[in-house]
Amino acid sequence: MSTDVPSRTSSTSTPAPADPVRRSGLDWRIRFAVLSTVWGFSFLLIKVGTGGYAPFQVTFGRLFFGTAVLAVAMAVRRERLPRGIRTWMHLTVAAFVLNALPFSLFAYSELTIPSTLAGICNATSPLWGMVLSLVALSEDRPTRRRVAGLGIGFLGVLTVLGAWQGFSGLDFGGTAMALLASLSYPIGWIYVRRTLAGSSHSNLSLTGAQLLLATVQLAVVTPLFTTLPTSFPLVPLLAVVALGALGTGFALLLQYGLVAEVGPTTAQMVTYFIPVIATAAGVAVLDEQLGWNTPVGALIVLAGAALTQSRPKAPAATTLTQP
């Protein structure tokens, strides 16, 4: 899920000047493990949530509860929402590309594909990000290692999808939506890098506003495509609450702390744990079937993604992608 990831080369957060470092009493490695687990389980929570509610309703709930957590954090830290029409216009676009669109696509995709496959598709964000950054960002230059990583990564995607079997048994619609969701993250990251990188507002302020705008967008769209539930199944409802409060709001707060304390390069390594946890959760909790090509392909994807992120030492982007 993004992340931001994701980076991952993208994120649900927007790049801004680094916030003042707030040291936590809890070792960063423990917080790193918690963040990996929370984001890894997000795909399971989406699957459970869509078992009782429409995908748009799941996404709206996720954004609503995620925004609520950030609102509380902003109140505690006495942060204010950003000012300026131009900033809000850019945040509206970012909210759609980084939150409303990918969250909805993942929710719809898991109606027809396993949560394990959705989690692995999310791990392709760095691959898409490299392709797009080479086109859109003049400072990114291809290297043999990064090009090789791109080729290896997409070989891994073909392995996961079982290309040699003619993609037998694969739901093309659901898989395509999950891959499009992963593609939307680097598109959004490039957009906010070009438009909001020089903002004087804090990451918390920008992302709080961004999630608020995404919530409004879903509040408008959801009634057009769904009807009010006639019942409220408890387990799917709890899954949606956890997805928003933990997988979106709380996870972003953890992300900021890690980036500030250990830097974006170390923090972005969470990307490579998310599909592993998502796969383990789907198999263990949801009893999803797992062929040999899925974990093998996932490892190839992660190896390729890691190579695409290798570059000469330079100031790194402070964004991560959330699932």
N, C-alpha and C positions, 0 to 999 in steps of 0.2 A: 503496500500500500503504500502505496507510497511513500517510501518513499519514497521526503526528502531528503527521496529519497534522496532522489530518491538521489557526494552521492554516489551516493547515487547521483546520477547526473541531474537529478531533478528533485522537486519537493513540493510539499503542500505549504511550506513556508516560503517567505519571500526574502531575498538577500538584502541585508541592511547592515549598517555598521554594527560591529560586534557589541552585544550588550555587556555591561559590567559583569565580570565573573563573580558568580555567587557559589562559593565552595559548599559542597554538601558533606554532611558528616558520614554519608554512606560511600564506600569505595566505588570509584567509577566503573570498575569491572562488574560489580554487582548490578549497578544501574544499566550497564551495557547489556547484561544478560536478561534483565527484566524487559528492556526495550525490545530486544530480539524476540523474546517470548510473546510479548503483547502483540507486536506486529505480525508474528508468525501465526498466532491464533486468530487473527482478524478474519482470515479466509474461512475458518471453521464457523466463526460467529455469523458471518454473512450467510453461509449455507443454512445454519439453524434459523436465522431471522427470516429468510425467504421461504422457510417451511410454513410460516404462519402469516406472513404479510407480503404485500406486493413489493417488488424491487424498489420502486420509487419511495414507498413508505419506509422501507429499511434505510434507504439513503437519507431521507429527510430526518428520521430519528437519529441516525448517526451524526449528522451535522448539527442537529439541535442540541444533543447532549454534549457533543464536543465543544460547541460554542459556549455552552453553559460553564464548562470547566475552565475555559480560557477567560471567560468573563469574571469568574471568581478570582482567578490568578491576577488579572489586571486590577481588580478592586483591591486585592491584598497589597500589590506592589504600587498602587496608586498610578497606574498607567492610564493614559487617555487614548481614545481612538484618534487615528491620524486626521489631519485637516488638509483641505485643498481638493477642489473638484477633480483636478487632473489625477491626483493620487487615487481617489475613489473610483475614477473611471478605469484606471489600470488594474486596480484590485478587483473590479467587477469581472474583467476578462480573466484574470488569474483565478478567481473563485470558480469560474465555469470550467476552465481547462484543467486546473489542478485538483478540484474537489468535486463539483457537481457532476461533471462528465465522467471521469474515471470511476468514482464511487458507484455511480448508476450503472455503468457498463459492467463492472465486476459483479454487482448484484444480479443483473440480468443474465450474465454469463453462467452464474452458478445455479441457475434453474436447470441447465442441461449438461454442465460439465462438473467433475469432482472439484472439491476445494483444493485438492493437491495440485491439479493441473492449473487452476487459477493462480495459485501461489508461485508456481514455476514460471508462468507467463509474466508475472509481475517482475521476475528477476531479469527479464530481457530489457528493462528500461535503460540500463547503461549502454546496451548495444545500440538501441535506437538513438540514445543521447549522443553517442559518438558520431553516428552518421549525420545527424542534424547539426551538431556543433561544427563539424568540418565544413558544412555549407554556410551556416549562419554566423559563426564566430571566427573572425579572421585570425584571432590569436591562437586558435587551435590548429596545429599542423599534424598531418598524418605521419606516423612512424611505422617502420616495418612491424614492430611489436604490436602496435595498436591495430593495424590492419589485419595482422594474423589473429589477434584476439577476436576481431569482428567475424572473421571467417569461421573460427573455432566455435564462437558463440552460436552462430546460426546453424552450424552443423549439429550442435547440441539441441537446438530447437527442432530440427528435423528428426533427431533421434527420439525426443520426447513424443513427437506426433506420430512416430512409426511410418516414416515416409516410404520405406522399402516394402511396406505392406499395402501401399496405396491408401494410407490414412484410414485403414479399415476400422470401423466402429467409432470414428471420431465425429463429434458434433461440430461441424464447421462454423455454425452461427455463434455458438457459445465460445468456442476457441478464438474466433475472430474478434469478438467483443472484448475478451480478456487481453488479447494482444494490442488492440486499439487503446484500451485503458492504460496499458504500460507505455504506449507511444505518447499518450497525451501528457504524461509527466515531463519528459524532456522538452516537449514543445512549450509547455507552461514555464519551465525553468528558464529557457532561452528568452521568453517574452519578459519575465520579471527581471532577468539580468539586464536586459536592454532598457527597461523602463523605470525600475525601482531600485537599482543597485546603489544609487546615490542618495537614497532617502535618509532623512535625519531621524526618522521614527525607528523605534525599537522593533526587533523581530516579533516580540509578543504583541505589540500594538498592531502591526501590519497583519499578522496572521489571525489575530482575533477579529479584525475587521473583515478579512478575507473569508473566514468561516461564517461570519454573520451574513455576508452577502450571498454565499453559497446556500445558506439555509433559506434565505428569502427566495432565491431562485427555485429551490425545490418546493417551497411553500406555494409558489405560483404554478409550477408544473404538475405536481402530484395530484391535485383535484381534477385536472384535465384528463388524466389517464387512469385514475383509480377511483374507487368509491370507498366511503368510510367502512372500516371493518365492522362486521356484525358481531364479532366476538374478539376477545383479546387473549389469545393463548399465552400463558405465562412464560414458558421456556423461551419461545421466540422473542417475546417482549424483553426478557432479561438479556437475551443475546444482543438485541439492538441497543439497549442501554449500555451494556459493557463495551460494545463496539464503538459507541460514541464517546462515552466518558473515559474509557481506558485506551482503546485503540486509536482514538483521534486526539482528544484533549490532553489526557495525562501523558500519552506518548510524545506529543510535541514538546511538552514541558521537559520531559526527560532528555529529548533530543537537544534542546537548547543548552541544557546544563552540560551535556557531554561535549558538544562542539566548543563551548566556552572553556571547558577545563582541559580537554585532551586534544582539541583541534579537530577540524573537519575530516582530515585524512583517516584518523583512527575511528572517529565516530561513524564514518560512512561504511566501515567494514560490517556494520549491522546488516547491510544489504545481502551479504553472502550467507547469513544464518537464517534469514526469513523463510526461504523456500524449504530448507531442511526441516524447520519447525512446523511449517504449514503441512508438509508431507507427513511427518510423524503424527501430527494431530489428526489429520484426515483419516489416516489408516487406523490409529489406535482408538479414536473416539467415535468416528462416523463409520468405521468398518469399510472404508473405501478400498476398492481393489487396486493393486499396484503391480504392473508388469515390470519386468527387468529394465525395459528401455526408459521408464520414467525416472528412476533415481540416477541411472547412468547418464541419460541425457541432461538431467538437471546439473550434475557435476560438470559436464562439458560446458554447459551454458555459463556456470559460475566461473569456470577457468577462463573462458573467453571474455567474460565481463571484467574480470580482474585485470586481464591484459589490456583491455581498452582503456582502463583507468590509469595505467602507468604512463607517466610523462616526466619530463625534467622537473626538478623541484622548483615550485613556484607557489605563490599564495593561492590557496585552494578556495573554491566556492564554499559557502557555509550552509548549503542546502542539502537536505536529504529527502528521499522520496518515501512517502507513506503508502502502504497498501490501501 
